[in-house]
């Protein structure tokens, strides 16, 4: 047996075209603040856009964790019948 891995051919419908990749990268550039706020004359490579996007998602994830921790602490230190607790409940319920 050969030690080479065989590659399975994927159907043509599952392949992404270069134009689609360029469109996705352009959309990411519009969403990620670190890239969006750069001067338009600064060209950014697709790999840099992906790297910045990953960093942005990691930062968002960290912020969500921090906010969750703060909320958990707030909920354990707040009187259930207080105005603050009512505000927290209304924010969490989306009302």
Residue pairs with C-beta under 8 A, 6 or more apart in sequence:
21 46
22 46
25 46
25 49
25 50
28 35
28 49
28 50
28 53
29 35
29 36
29 44
29 49
30 36
31 53
32 49
32 52
32 53
32 56
33 56
34 52
34 55
34 56
35 44
35 48
35 49
35 52
38 44
44 52
71 88
74 84
74 88
75 85
75 88
78 84
78 85
78 88
79 85
